[in-house]
Amino acid sequence: MSDTSKPPAQRKVISNGMNVVSRFAPSPTGYLHAGNYRTAVFAYLFAKHEGGKFIVRIEDTDIARSKPGYEANIFEALAWLKLPIDEQYRQSEHRARHRELLEKLVADDTAYVSKEKPEKPGDREEVIRFRNPGGSVTFTDVIRGEITTDVTDLGDFIIARSFDEPVFHFAVTVDDADEGVTHVIRGGDHISNTARQMLIQRALGFPVPRYGHLPLIMDSNHKKLGKRTGAKAITEYRDEGILPEAMLNYLAFLGWNPGDDREYLSKDELVEAFDLSRVQKGSAIFDEVKLFSVNHHWMRALSDEDFLAHLGDAGHPMSRKIIPLLKERAQTFGQAREMLSGELSFFFSKPHVDPKQLASKEPRTSPGMTKMALESLSEAIEALPEGVSSEAVKEALMPLADAEEAKGKGGRGAVLWPLRYALSGQERSPDPFTIISILGPTETMARIRTALDLLEK
Ligand code: GLU
């Protein structure tokens, strides 16, 4: 008979039994969404807060549904979130160990090979069932408190389809013990599995880890977040230009808060503050609007250098000057890139200006009056130095616009609208003073001259 106390080759010995080891045990059967990674974030933050280890175990025993591409995506996402992994395992590599322990349980008569009556095609004629002792199983969930399950009704449940095909409950229980996992932090949907897994632990003489079942995550329609309800792969958010700092910050707050009014915490601050006792029991809502606003915060906190680096190829020498505008308007780098090639592209190339728009927009003025209005600004604009601030531009031009207003011919707008439109070709854009400060007086005058020519025609 085999010896259950013999560690498998992969096992790393933990120096003392008190050291915390948590794990993230995803199945690579699809692209994981943000809610799945919330589990990784909590397991990671908890382990690091306690000075312990964070393990990732790929649960790939479902051969038909597990795909290397999904597994690669998991490691990509964890690297992006900057959650370094202390030890990494793949469940399928532990088959020999699973087999050894299945054989032991059957030899002990704690489990048995059961003849089955196949009910549908593909059903097995033989499976391995656990001899359920019945009674109740109680554990104290770190988050939810004491949970008692009457296990009698579970009957002699299946622990393997064959000696080489353990089911999830068996493989998880063995691996957690062999990997020295002290804290099983996982989704609330696993609560009902815990009693079965504890029965297997007892039969194998394994220590019982602490369990913490996290609150469920709902989408904004209050449906359970999942692939079926359209949850995106987390890496799609990365590709849309969400910062990893923002995603980490946002996920940490899905069912937890630091107990004070801080909303924006860096990874180090999260590690410092994280505490399972503050994890809520009730479900949490994954809200993209909130995620984007958290991202906006982290984008604004970037240095100009880092901001430009995130823009990548979309960055233009001129982009540096419009960083303040992008920081104000874009909530993701995807949006910032769109602005650079869309509504803010006039900073980089001369806009298309429609002469009709120039003169006929509210307040209604004639082409002649519009021309006079633009001409009235020329001298003041030419006198501006390069690198002038938007405040200084406003100071120089506002009195001229006020003077037009005093003449009662359409007010300030009769000056400021054609000015802004001549420079941007956009109905909506930043104010003309900001635009002039970025374009500089030379380019500004060139665009005004183009507009004046159009008005001549
Ligand atoms: N592999 C399981 C899943 O993806 C997790 C198992 C566990 O955390 O115990 O849902």
Residues whose N, C-alpha, C, O or C-beta is under 5 A from the ligand:
A	BS01	LIG	A25 P26 S27 E59 V172 R186
